[in-house]
Amino acid sequence: MWLTEADAQALLLLNQMRKGFCERRAEGVKLAQYCGVVRLPTCVLEVLPKVGVSDARLPGEVDSSRGALLAMLHGARRVTIKKVGTVQQQSVQAPLLDIFIEAFLLCALEQARRGLLSRYMVHAEDLPVIKGRFHAQGHARRNASRPHLLHCEYDEFTVDNVYNRSIRAALVACFGWIRTTATQRLWYEAHARYGNVSAVKMSAEDVARLPRDRTTRRYTDVLTWCEWLLGTVSPAMAKGITEAPGLLFDMNKLFEAHAARLEEVRAGPNRIVNVQGPPLHLASHGKHKIFLLKPDITIWRTDLDGNASSIDRVVDAKWKRINPRASDLGVDEGDIYQLLAYALRYDCKTVELVYPMPRGAESYRSQMTFNISLAGQYANDSIAISVKFISLWE
């Protein structure tokens, strides 16, 4: 696709805040690692994962890429997206930003149906009778010529608080980016539900700073959407001069969360799934421990009390395209060396590499095992490194 010079510069500015987002090439800008939505000075850019075997995008692959991204976001519990299905044949033809906005609107409507969160808010008004606390100084300053009014401050239990104002601010901010009629109808319904809430300007940082506790737990999803949408559609973001938008997702971390979620589903009652750890150092130098290891996923056996007792497997998730037709699946040697380090340090003879299953590669083998024989006093032992494809739609 063609981008203006201003759009290209905005992308490069974002790369300074999220390393690995893109890089400058002689022929243009190459995007990598992050997917999602970026608002540029002249357009909204959709960055989708490459899910096919071929380097060129095949017909229908754009819709499948959207479906894969949404399924991973939903499955990894990053957000709740009810629209996407759980099979590869799911086609998602609406613009990605519309889908995100629709998911936000559904969350906002769900909270309205359950009853909006109420909080005590301080109000200051000039009233004919005393309500709450009478402020003599404020009364003298404001009502010298209106002796029939009294300046009072009082607390009111109301839905017009910062939490609902965040939702109202996100509603106002995202309206101009809706493209489908169905989403517009949904927006009008949600906007009507929040009609008693003041429309104030709020930023993503304002939403992120809101106190969270057990009473606001049910607002977690909708506040996450508010934070992302306000960070994406703000005018400053269009100029590329503020922090990177919240609707960009690191595919390495997202795929890792997706793989961890699948492991949790399959683990069974006698296994515990541990994400990002436990961290151990591979070596030491004098008094210093060096080369920190932090596996993506470890699966542990449990004892009779349900506590982790011994390690069963180490799983490393790689967001990479490999070749299912190749004899070694095109696995990078560095990935194998990393798994060997895990096997040695965690004393685990079964380790796994998991990669995304490319679209159209279902007929090829989905698993391969490399057996590495040990020498010396461990000559009778071996380490099994399994290489697996997992579905992005699972």
C-alpha positions as CSV (number, residue, x, y, z in Angstrom):
1,M,0.0,0.0,0.0
2,W,1.0,3.6,-0.5
3,L,1.6,6.0,2.5
4,T,2.2,9.7,2.5
5,E,5.4,11.0,3.9
6,A,3.6,12.3,6.9
7,D,2.1,8.8,7.6
8,A,5.6,7.2,7.2
9,Q,7.1,9.7,9.6
10,A,4.3,9.0,12.1
11,L,5.0,5.3,11.9
12,L,8.7,5.8,12.5
13,L,8.0,8.0,15.5
14,L,5.8,5.2,17.0
15,N,8.8,2.9,16.5
16,Q,10.8,5.0,18.9
17,M,8.2,4.2,21.6
18,R,7.5,0.6,20.7
19,K,10.7,-0.9,19.5
20,G,10.2,-3.5,16.8
21,F,7.0,-2.0,15.4
22,C,8.6,-1.0,12.1
23,E,11.8,-0.2,10.3
24,R,12.8,2.1,7.5
25,R,13.7,0.4,4.2
26,A,14.9,1.9,0.9
27,E,11.5,1.1,-0.6
28,G,9.4,2.2,2.3
29,V,8.5,1.1,5.8
30,K,8.4,-2.5,6.9
31,L,6.0,-3.4,9.8
32,A,6.8,-6.2,12.2
33,Q,6.0,-7.7,15.6
34,Y,2.9,-5.5,16.4
35,C,-0.6,-5.9,15.0
36,G,-3.7,-3.8,15.6
37,V,-4.9,-0.3,14.6
38,V,-2.8,2.8,14.2
39,R,-4.3,6.2,13.5
40,L,-2.2,8.2,11.1
41,P,-2.5,11.8,9.9
42,T,-4.4,10.8,6.7
43,C,-5.9,7.4,7.5
44,V,-6.4,4.6,9.9
45,L,-3.9,1.7,9.3
46,E,-4.9,-1.9,10.0
47,V,-1.9,-4.1,10.8
48,L,-2.8,-7.7,10.6
49,P,-0.8,-10.9,11.2
50,K,0.5,-13.0,8.4
51,V,-1.3,-16.3,8.7
52,G,-0.7,-18.0,5.3
53,V,2.1,-20.2,4.1
54,S,2.8,-18.1,1.0
55,D,4.6,-14.8,1.3
56,A,1.9,-13.2,-0.9
57,R,-1.5,-12.6,0.7
58,L,-4.1,-15.0,-0.9
59,P,-7.8,-14.2,-1.5
60,G,-9.7,-14.2,1.8
61,E,-6.5,-14.1,3.9
62,V,-7.2,-10.6,5.2
63,D,-10.5,-11.7,6.7
64,S,-8.8,-14.8,8.2
65,S,-6.0,-12.6,9.6
66,R,-8.6,-10.4,11.3
67,G,-10.3,-13.5,12.7
68,A,-7.0,-15.0,14.0
69,L,-6.1,-11.7,15.8
70,L,-9.5,-11.4,17.4
71,A,-9.6,-15.1,18.4
72,M,-6.2,-14.8,20.1
73,L,-7.1,-11.6,21.9
74,H,-10.3,-13.2,23.2
75,G,-8.7,-16.6,24.0
76,A,-5.8,-14.9,25.8
77,R,-8.3,-13.0,28.0
78,R,-6.9,-9.7,26.9
79,V,-10.4,-8.5,26.0
80,T,-13.9,-9.9,25.5
81,I,-14.8,-10.0,21.8
82,K,-18.1,-11.8,21.3
83,K,-18.3,-11.4,17.6
84,V,-15.5,-13.7,16.6
85,G,-16.0,-17.4,16.3
86,T,-13.5,-20.2,17.2
87,V,-13.0,-21.8,13.9
88,Q,-10.6,-20.9,11.0
89,Q,-13.5,-20.5,8.6
90,Q,-14.8,-17.5,10.5
91,S,-14.6,-14.5,8.2
92,V,-14.4,-11.1,9.8
93,Q,-15.0,-8.5,7.0
94,A,-15.7,-5.4,9.1
95,P,-12.9,-3.0,9.7
96,L,-10.8,-3.9,12.7
97,L,-11.4,-0.6,14.5
98,D,-15.2,-1.1,14.0
99,I,-14.9,-4.5,15.7
100,F,-13.0,-3.1,18.6
101,I,-15.5,-0.3,19.0
102,E,-18.4,-2.7,18.8
103,A,-16.8,-4.8,21.6
104,F,-16.4,-1.7,23.7
105,L,-20.1,-0.7,23.1
106,L,-21.3,-4.2,24.1
107,C,-19.2,-3.9,27.3
108,A,-20.6,-0.5,28.0
109,L,-24.2,-1.7,27.4
110,E,-23.7,-4.7,29.7
111,Q,-22.6,-2.4,32.5
112,A,-25.6,-0.2,32.0
113,R,-28.0,-3.1,32.0
114,R,-26.4,-4.4,35.3
115,G,-26.7,-0.9,36.8
116,L,-24.1,1.8,36.5
117,L,-21.5,2.2,39.2
118,S,-22.5,4.9,41.7
119,R,-20.1,6.9,43.9
120,Y,-20.4,9.7,46.4
121,M,-19.4,12.9,44.7
122,V,-18.8,16.3,46.3
123,H,-21.1,19.1,45.0
124,A,-20.9,22.8,45.7
125,E,-24.0,24.9,45.0
126,D,-25.9,28.0,46.1
127,L,-29.2,26.7,47.6
128,P,-32.2,28.3,49.3
129,V,-31.8,25.9,52.3
130,I,-28.8,24.4,53.9
131,K,-27.8,21.0,52.6
132,G,-24.7,19.2,53.8
133,R,-22.1,21.8,55.0
134,F,-22.6,25.5,55.0
135,H,-19.5,27.5,53.9
136,A,-19.6,31.0,55.4
137,Q,-16.5,32.3,53.4
138,G,-17.8,31.0,50.1
139,H,-21.3,32.4,50.9
140,A,-19.9,35.8,51.7
141,R,-17.8,35.8,48.4
142,R,-20.6,34.6,46.1
143,N,-23.9,35.7,47.6
144,A,-23.4,39.2,48.9
145,S,-26.1,40.4,46.6
146,R,-28.2,37.2,47.0
147,P,-29.0,36.8,50.7
148,H,-31.7,34.3,50.0
149,L,-29.1,31.8,48.8
150,L,-26.7,29.7,50.9
151,H,-23.4,28.3,49.6
152,C,-23.3,24.6,50.6
153,E,-21.2,21.6,49.9
154,Y,-22.7,18.1,50.1
155,D,-22.0,14.5,49.0
156,E,-24.4,12.9,46.5
157,F,-24.5,9.2,45.6
158,T,-24.6,9.4,41.8
159,V,-23.7,7.7,38.6
160,D,-22.1,10.9,37.4
161,N,-18.6,9.9,38.6
162,V,-15.2,9.5,37.0
163,Y,-15.7,5.8,36.1
164,N,-18.8,6.5,34.0
165,R,-17.4,9.7,32.7
166,S,-14.5,7.6,31.3
167,I,-17.0,5.5,29.4
168,R,-18.9,8.6,28.2
169,A,-15.5,10.2,27.0
170,A,-14.6,7.1,25.1
171,L,-18.1,7.0,23.5
172,V,-17.7,10.6,22.3
173,A,-14.1,10.0,21.1
174,C,-14.8,6.9,19.0
175,F,-18.0,8.0,17.2
176,G,-16.3,9.6,14.2
177,W,-14.4,6.4,13.4
178,I,-17.5,4.1,13.1
179,R,-18.1,2.9,9.5
180,T,-20.9,0.3,9.7
181,T,-24.5,1.1,10.3
182,A,-25.0,-1.6,12.8
183,T,-22.2,-0.3,15.0
184,Q,-23.7,3.2,14.7
185,R,-27.0,2.0,16.0
186,L,-25.3,0.3,18.9
187,W,-23.4,3.5,19.7
188,Y,-26.7,5.5,19.9
189,E,-28.1,3.0,22.2
190,A,-25.1,3.1,24.5
191,H,-24.9,6.9,24.4
192,A,-28.5,7.1,25.5
193,R,-27.8,4.8,28.5
194,Y,-25.0,7.2,29.7
195,G,-27.1,10.4,29.1
196,N,-27.1,11.3,32.8
197,V,-23.3,11.3,32.9
198,S,-21.3,14.5,32.3
199,A,-19.4,14.7,29.1
200,V,-15.9,15.7,30.1
201,K,-12.6,15.2,28.2
202,M,-10.4,12.4,29.5
203,S,-7.2,10.8,28.3
204,A,-6.0,7.3,28.4
205,E,-3.7,8.3,31.2
206,D,-6.6,9.6,33.3
207,V,-8.4,6.2,32.9
208,A,-5.2,4.3,33.8
209,R,-4.9,6.3,37.0
210,L,-8.4,5.5,38.3
211,P,-8.4,3.5,41.5
212,R,-9.3,-0.2,41.1
213,D,-10.7,-2.4,43.9
214,R,-13.3,-5.1,44.4
215,T,-16.2,-2.7,43.9
216,T,-14.9,-1.7,40.4
217,R,-13.9,-5.2,39.3
218,R,-16.8,-5.6,36.9
219,Y,-15.7,-2.5,35.1
220,T,-12.3,-4.0,34.3
221,D,-13.0,-4.9,30.7
222,V,-14.9,-1.7,29.8
223,L,-12.2,0.5,31.4
224,T,-9.5,-1.3,29.4
225,W,-11.4,-0.5,26.2
226,C,-11.7,3.1,27.3
227,E,-8.0,3.3,27.9
228,W,-7.2,1.8,24.5
229,L,-9.7,3.8,22.5
230,L,-8.9,7.1,24.1
231,G,-5.2,6.4,23.5
232,T,-5.9,5.6,19.8
233,V,-8.3,8.3,18.7
234,S,-6.8,11.3,20.4
235,P,-5.9,14.1,18.1
236,A,-2.3,14.1,19.3
237,M,-1.9,10.4,18.2
238,A,-2.7,11.4,14.6
239,K,0.4,13.5,14.6
240,G,2.5,10.8,16.1
241,I,3.8,12.9,19.0
242,T,2.3,11.1,22.0
243,E,2.7,7.6,23.4
244,A,2.1,4.6,21.3
245,P,-1.6,3.6,20.9
246,G,-3.2,1.0,23.1
247,L,-4.7,-0.8,20.1
248,L,-1.4,-2.2,19.0
249,F,-0.5,-5.7,20.4
250,D,2.9,-7.3,20.6
251,M,2.3,-10.6,18.7
252,N,5.1,-12.4,20.6
253,K,3.4,-11.7,23.9
254,L,-0.1,-12.3,22.5
255,F,0.8,-15.7,21.0
256,E,2.5,-16.7,24.2
257,A,-0.6,-15.9,26.2
258,H,-2.7,-17.8,23.6
259,A,-0.5,-20.8,23.9
260,A,-0.6,-20.6,27.8
261,R,-4.4,-20.5,27.7
262,L,-4.5,-23.6,25.6
263,E,-2.1,-25.4,28.0
264,E,-4.4,-24.4,30.9
265,V,-7.4,-25.9,29.2
266,R,-5.5,-29.2,28.5
267,A,-3.6,-29.4,31.8
268,G,-6.0,-31.5,33.8
269,P,-6.4,-31.6,37.6
270,N,-3.0,-33.0,38.4
271,R,-1.0,-30.3,36.5
272,I,-0.2,-26.6,37.2
273,V,0.6,-24.2,34.4
274,N,3.2,-21.5,35.3
275,V,3.7,-18.5,32.9
276,Q,7.0,-16.6,32.6
277,G,9.0,-18.7,35.1
278,P,10.1,-19.7,37.5
279,P,13.2,-17.6,36.6
280,L,16.6,-19.3,37.1
281,H,20.1,-18.3,36.1
282,L,21.9,-20.6,33.7
283,A,25.4,-19.9,35.1
284,S,27.5,-18.1,37.7
285,H,30.7,-16.1,37.6
286,G,32.2,-15.9,41.1
287,K,29.5,-14.5,43.3
288,H,27.4,-13.3,40.4
289,K,24.6,-15.2,38.7
290,I,24.4,-14.6,35.0
291,F,22.3,-15.5,32.0
292,L,18.7,-15.3,33.4
293,L,16.3,-17.9,32.0
294,K,12.6,-17.3,32.0
295,P,10.6,-19.9,30.1
296,D,7.3,-18.8,28.5
297,I,5.4,-21.7,30.0
298,T,6.2,-24.5,32.5
299,I,3.9,-27.4,33.4
300,W,4.3,-28.9,36.8
301,R,3.1,-32.1,38.4
302,T,1.2,-31.8,41.6
303,D,1.4,-33.7,44.9
304,L,-1.5,-34.9,46.9
305,D,-2.0,-31.5,48.4
306,G,-2.3,-29.9,45.0
307,N,1.1,-28.1,45.2
308,A,3.7,-28.2,42.4
309,S,6.2,-31.0,43.0
310,S,8.2,-31.6,39.9
311,I,8.5,-30.2,36.4
312,D,6.8,-32.1,33.6
313,R,7.4,-29.9,30.5
314,V,8.9,-26.6,29.4
315,V,7.1,-24.9,26.5
316,D,8.5,-22.0,24.5
317,A,6.1,-20.1,22.2
318,K,7.6,-18.5,19.1
319,W,5.6,-16.1,16.9
320,K,7.5,-17.0,13.7
321,R,6.6,-18.3,10.3
322,I,8.3,-21.7,9.6
323,N,8.0,-24.0,6.7
324,P,5.8,-27.1,7.3
325,R,7.1,-28.6,4.1
326,A,10.8,-28.6,5.1
327,S,12.4,-31.7,6.6
328,D,13.2,-29.8,9.8
329,L,10.2,-27.5,9.5
330,G,12.7,-24.6,9.1
331,V,13.3,-24.4,12.8
332,D,15.9,-21.8,13.8
333,E,19.0,-23.3,15.4
334,G,19.0,-20.6,18.1
335,D,15.5,-21.8,19.2
336,I,16.9,-25.3,19.7
337,Y,19.9,-24.1,21.7
338,Q,17.5,-22.1,23.9
339,L,15.4,-25.2,24.6
340,L,18.6,-27.2,25.4
341,A,19.5,-24.5,28.0
342,Y,16.0,-24.9,29.6
343,A,16.3,-28.7,29.6
344,L,19.7,-28.5,31.3
345,R,18.8,-25.9,33.9
346,Y,15.3,-27.1,34.8
347,D,16.3,-30.8,34.7
348,C,13.5,-31.5,32.2
349,K,14.0,-34.1,29.5
350,T,10.8,-33.0,27.6
351,V,10.7,-29.5,26.1
352,E,8.5,-28.1,23.4
353,L,8.6,-25.4,20.8
354,V,5.2,-24.1,19.6
355,Y,4.6,-22.1,16.5
356,P,1.4,-20.7,14.9
357,M,-0.2,-23.1,12.4
358,P,-0.1,-21.4,9.0
359,R,-3.4,-21.1,7.1
360,G,-3.6,-23.8,4.5
361,A,-1.0,-26.1,6.2
362,E,-3.4,-28.3,8.1
363,S,-2.7,-31.2,5.8
364,Y,1.0,-31.2,6.7
365,R,2.4,-32.7,9.8
366,S,1.6,-30.6,12.9
367,Q,4.4,-32.1,15.1
368,M,8.0,-33.3,14.9
369,T,10.3,-34.5,17.6
370,F,14.1,-34.0,17.7
371,N,15.9,-36.6,19.9
372,I,19.2,-35.4,21.2
373,S,21.4,-38.1,22.6
374,L,23.6,-37.2,25.6
375,A,27.2,-38.4,26.0
376,G,29.5,-39.4,28.9
377,Q,27.9,-40.4,32.1
378,Y,24.5,-39.5,30.6
379,A,25.0,-41.7,27.5
380,N,21.8,-43.6,28.1
381,D,19.7,-40.5,28.3
382,S,18.3,-38.2,25.7
383,I,16.4,-34.9,25.4
384,A,13.2,-34.8,23.3
385,I,12.5,-31.4,21.7
386,S,9.0,-31.4,20.3
387,V,8.1,-28.9,17.6
388,K,4.3,-28.3,17.3
389,F,1.9,-26.1,15.4
390,I,-1.1,-24.7,17.2
391,S,-4.1,-23.2,15.7
392,L,-4.7,-19.5,16.0
393,W,-8.4,-20.1,15.9
394,E,-8.5,-22.7,18.6
